[in-house]
Amino acid sequence: MRIATWNVERLVHKGALHEILSACRQINADILVLTETDERINPGYRYCFQTPKLTEIDPECYRQTENRVSVFTNYECCGNYQTYDRYTALCVELKTEFGDLLVYGSIMGVHGNRRDSFKEDVQRQTEDFARLASTGRPVCIAGDYNTSFSDNYYFTNYGRDTLRQIFSENRIRLLTETVPECVDHIAVSESFIKGMDMQIEEWNIDKGLSDHKGIVVTLA
């Protein structure tokens, strides 16, 4: 199983749409979570689950095609779960070859991690994580955390400490924790990945297609 996430920077580089689509397809993820995304980025999966269009909340700031989170997959969906902010996070339950998995795609802090809204996002989303984990179903949390964990690239102590604590309390493993200069992450319940080998790859290293690297975790 390959799980990937990438912040595509509101398609600022719209002239490179073909290259962005090609990168999404070439990574060949079973679950692809795109953030700061746009309906023009459609890699051709069987299913797409997405947060509502942002023109619903600010038609002056956003294009008609923009939304914050999209989850692409060929896995069948067997459930949808409420999140604290439906414009910023979504959660779907997917039927995978390793069992059902709750996939929570999100952005934590749509304006970065230096505003008070970041703390609120982290607090409310971690409440979502704990609630979902309490169901006993395994959880995957993928998207833009606006927090690096292994270096001084971009982080707040509040973000790091709060996320590490909630993951520890709910036995969720942050698979991408040691990746340098990485604010986009993938975390999965320990019960789901028990006994699996893991490999991590990155793309858009030069940040030519967006201001974020993409990251994919292979579990086998």
URMO-V373247 format. One record per residue. N is the residue number from 1. PSI is psi as a letter, one per 20 degrees, with the letter a starting at -180 (NA if undefined). OMEGA is omega in degrees with one decimal (none if undefined). Layout:
n & psi & omega
N & PSI & OMEGA
N & PSI & OMEGA
This chain:
n & psi & omega
1 & p & 178.0
2 & p & 179.3
3 & p & -175.3
4 & q & 173.0
5 & q & -177.9
6 & p & 171.3
7 & o & -173.9
8 & j & 167.3
9 & l & 175.2
10 & k & 179.9
11 & l & 174.7
12 & h & -180.0
13 & l & -175.3
14 & h & 176.0
15 & i & 179.2
16 & k & -177.8
17 & g & -179.7
18 & g & 179.6
19 & h & 178.3
20 & g & 177.4
21 & g & 179.3
22 & g & 178.7
23 & g & 179.1
24 & h & -179.0
25 & g & -176.3
26 & h & -178.9
27 & h & 171.7
28 & l & -179.8
29 & q & 172.6
30 & h & 175.6
31 & o & -179.2
32 & o & 179.5
33 & o & 176.6
34 & p & 177.6
35 & r & -171.4
36 & l & -167.6
37 & a & -167.9
38 & p & -176.2
39 & i & 176.4
40 & i & 175.0
41 & n & -178.6
42 & n & -174.7
43 & i & 173.5
44 & k & 175.4
45 & r & 180.0
46 & h & -177.3
47 & q & 172.0
48 & p & 176.5
49 & p & -173.7
50 & q & 173.4
51 & r & -176.4
52 & r & 177.6
53 & q & -174.4
54 & i & 174.4
55 & i & 176.4
56 & h & -177.8
57 & h & 179.6
58 & n & -177.0
59 & i & -180.0
60 & h & -173.2
61 & h & -170.8
62 & q & 173.6
63 & q & -178.9
64 & h & -174.2
65 & i & -171.8
66 & q & 166.3
67 & r & -171.9
68 & h & -174.8
69 & p & 171.4
70 & p & 175.5
71 & o & 177.9
72 & p & -179.4
73 & q & 169.7
74 & i & 176.5
75 & q & 177.8
76 & q & 177.2
77 & p & 178.3
78 & j & 177.0
79 & q & 175.3
80 & q & -175.7
81 & q & -179.2
82 & q & 173.1
83 & r & -175.2
84 & h & 179.6
85 & o & -173.1
86 & i & 176.8
87 & i & -171.3
88 & i & -178.8
89 & q & 173.9
90 & q & 179.5
91 & p & 177.4
92 & q & 176.2
93 & p & -175.8
94 & q & 177.3
95 & o & -178.2
96 & r & 179.2
97 & i & 178.4
98 & j & -178.4
99 & r & -178.8
100 & q & -176.5
101 & p & 173.2
102 & p & 179.9
103 & o & -178.9
104 & o & 178.5
105 & p & -174.2
106 & r & 164.1
107 & p & 174.7
108 & n & -178.4
109 & n & -175.3
110 & i & 176.7
111 & k & -178.9
112 & a & -174.2
113 & j & -178.0
114 & i & 179.7
115 & r & 178.9
116 & h & -179.0
117 & h & 177.1
118 & g & 179.2
119 & g & 178.7
120 & g & 178.4
121 & g & -179.1
122 & g & -179.0
123 & g & -176.8
124 & h & 179.5
125 & h & 177.1
126 & h & 171.8
127 & g & 174.2
128 & g & -177.8
129 & g & -178.2
130 & g & 179.3
131 & g & -179.4
132 & g & 178.7
133 & h & -178.7
134 & i & 177.2
135 & i & -177.3
136 & i & 177.7
137 & q & 176.4
138 & q & -173.8
139 & q & 169.1
140 & p & -179.9
141 & o & -173.7
142 & q & 177.0
143 & b & -176.6
144 & o & 179.7
145 & i & -173.6
146 & k & -177.6
147 & p & 168.4
148 & q & -175.0
149 & i & -171.8
150 & i & -177.4
151 & a & -179.3
152 & k & -173.3
153 & g & -177.5
154 & o & -177.1
155 & r & 165.0
156 & q & 177.0
157 & h & 179.3
158 & g & -179.1
159 & g & -179.9
160 & g & -174.1
161 & g & -177.7
162 & g & -179.2
163 & g & 178.5
164 & h & -179.3
165 & g & -177.0
166 & h & 177.3
167 & g & 179.3
168 & g & -178.0
169 & h & -175.5
170 & j & 176.2
171 & l & 176.1
172 & p & -177.3
173 & p & 176.5
174 & n & -170.8
175 & h & -174.0
176 & j & -172.7
177 & h & -173.4
178 & j & -179.6
179 & p & -178.0
180 & q & 177.7
181 & l & -174.2
182 & p & 176.3
183 & i & 177.6
184 & p & -167.8
185 & r & 177.1
186 & p & 178.2
187 & p & -174.9
188 & q & 178.0
189 & p & -179.4
190 & h & -178.7
191 & h & -177.7
192 & h & -174.3
193 & j & -177.4
194 & p & 178.5
195 & i & -178.8
196 & q & 168.2
197 & q & -176.0
198 & p & 175.0
199 & p & -178.5
200 & p & 175.0
201 & q & 176.4
202 & q & 171.9
203 & r & -172.9
204 & l & -176.6
205 & h & -179.6
206 & i & 179.1
207 & k & 179.1
208 & h & -177.2
209 & h & 171.2
210 & r & -178.7
211 & j & 176.6
212 & q & 167.7
213 & q & 169.3
214 & q & -179.1
215 & p & -179.8
216 & p & 176.8
217 & p & 174.9
218 & p & 179.3
219 & p & -178.5
220 & NA & none
